[in-house]
Amino acid sequence: MGPMNSSTALERALAPGSVILGPMAGVTEAPFRGICKRMGASLTYTEMISAKGLHYNPDARVSRAMLTFDPDETPCAVQLFGSEPDLMAEQATRIVTGYGGDVACIDINMGCPVTKVVSNGEGSALMRTPRLAAAIVSAVAAAVDVPVTAKFRKGWDDASVNAVDFARTLEAAGAAALCVHGRTRQQFYHGVADWDAIARVKAAVGVPVIGSGDVFSAADAKSMLERTGCDVVMIARGAQGNPWIFREARALIERGESLPPPAQEERVAMAREHARALVAFGGEHAVTRMRKHVGWYITGMPGASRVRERVNHITSSVELDALLAEYAEYLEARGA
Ligand SMILES: Cc1cc2nc3c(=O)[nH]c(=O)nc-3n(C[C@H](O)[C@H](O)[C@H](O)COP(=O)(O)O)c2cc1C
């Protein structure tokens, strides 16, 4: 796929008013991304992938799995983290040439707050080295024929809020779209996301701006669009156990329609489908990674705490499916 086609794919995915799934390490594996895409997310992202990790250990099973897509979800954004422009450009090239037209864009992570990451100058540490951040964007953009985007935060801490200048710098370096999470690195995931920071970035740049932070309902998605003027809404934690949020947000944004939430049976059926897809994708041992998802799917439902407790001891997909089938029967008997 050539550059024209690739940028069109990204432009389509980021059409004004779109709702997309945010990258979440340990959560947004291909099967979950496929489900969200079917539910209406117009773009999905891989979990963040270490460029250095790919460079030194290109055949690692984990990286290979992270670069495997669900047939339903392509094109997908591939998110890289790192701090060395040349090395990142080289790895981006390998990804794009290896995976061809399936890659919507290479997204550079400039928002991860984790100490292990920032102590290497990666993730949100790049907000303190804007020249290096720009060098990464321009090196990757020069190397690949798909668009390059970046995801960053409001700033490092309250004393160094620089999202607007940072956004302008990255746009000038060639970023095709920018995503802003309205928290500082220092906040991690605490406090309230500052949507005004998103609005200020939107007002300062010409490329599409994706807003991120605290969208937990269709109404939140609509109000983020209205209050910030951003082009696209990203949903991360709000999609955990709730991929229906994309369908609901689109109905509200596109048609002013409020859809009813999914029925309890539908939630359990989706958890079972998700588990089957995850095991088909990651093998039998991947079933333990389903535990947290099951907990999210059944949040607030009758008997959920008992199921959650049992799910944490489950080690086989047959056992998990039987537990969820039993739970579905329990709900039916209650007349849920
Ligand atoms: C468990 C978890 C993992 C995350 N992993 C990533 C990641 O790999 N890359 C990234 O850019 N952001 C990551 N984020 C940040 C989210 O994409 C998003 O910007 C942030 O959670 C705020 O949005 P929300 O309120 O919709 O969750 C992660 C967030 C969570 C909760």
The ligand as a MOL file (V3000), in Angstrom:
LIG
                    3D

  0  0  0     0  0            999 V3000
M  V30 BEGIN CTAB
M  V30 COUNTS 31 33 0 0 0
M  V30 BEGIN ATOM
M  V30 1 C -4.0890 -0.0990 31.9410 0
M  V30 2 C -3.7280 1.0480 31.0390 0
M  V30 3 C -2.7310 0.8800 30.0900 0
M  V30 4 C -2.3850 1.9370 29.2320 0
M  V30 5 N -1.4340 1.7230 28.2770 0
M  V30 6 C -1.1660 2.7220 27.3810 0
M  V30 7 C -0.2520 2.5040 26.3100 0
M  V30 8 O 0.3070 1.4150 26.1250 0
M  V30 9 N -0.0140 3.5350 25.4690 0
M  V30 10 C -0.6250 4.7670 25.6240 0
M  V30 11 O -0.3860 5.6760 24.8300 0
M  V30 12 N -1.4950 4.9920 26.6130 0
M  V30 13 C -1.7930 3.9980 27.4790 0
M  V30 14 N -2.7280 4.2220 28.4530 0
M  V30 15 C -3.4200 5.5240 28.5230 0
M  V30 16 C -4.7660 5.4880 27.8000 0
M  V30 17 O -4.6250 5.2190 26.4230 0
M  V30 18 C -5.5490 6.8120 27.9940 0
M  V30 19 O -4.8710 7.8710 27.3770 0
M  V30 20 C -5.7600 7.1520 29.4680 0
M  V30 21 O -6.1340 6.0100 30.2100 0
M  V30 22 C -6.8540 8.2060 29.6750 0
M  V30 23 O -8.0420 7.8360 29.0170 0
M  V30 24 P -9.2910 7.0900 29.7480 0
M  V30 25 O -9.7690 7.9940 30.8440 0
M  V30 26 O -10.2930 6.9390 28.6070 0
M  V30 27 O -8.8030 5.8000 30.2930 0
M  V30 28 C -3.0580 3.1750 29.3380 0
M  V30 29 C -4.0520 3.3380 30.3150 0
M  V30 30 C -4.4040 2.3010 31.1450 0
M  V30 31 C -5.4910 2.5070 32.1650 0
M  V30 END ATOM
M  V30 BEGIN BOND
M  V30 1 1 1 2
M  V30 2 1 2 3
M  V30 3 2 2 30
M  V30 4 2 3 4
M  V30 5 1 4 5
M  V30 6 1 4 28
M  V30 7 2 5 6
M  V30 8 1 6 7
M  V30 9 1 6 13
M  V30 10 2 7 8
M  V30 11 1 7 9
M  V30 12 1 9 10
M  V30 13 2 10 11
M  V30 14 1 10 12
M  V30 15 2 12 13
M  V30 16 1 13 14
M  V30 17 1 14 15
M  V30 18 1 14 28
M  V30 19 1 15 16
M  V30 20 1 16 17
M  V30 21 1 16 18
M  V30 22 1 18 19
M  V30 23 1 18 20
M  V30 24 1 20 21
M  V30 25 1 20 22
M  V30 26 1 22 23
M  V30 27 1 23 24
M  V30 28 2 24 25
M  V30 29 1 24 26
M  V30 30 1 24 27
M  V30 31 2 28 29
M  V30 32 1 29 30
M  V30 33 1 30 31
M  V30 END BOND
M  V30 END CTAB
M  END
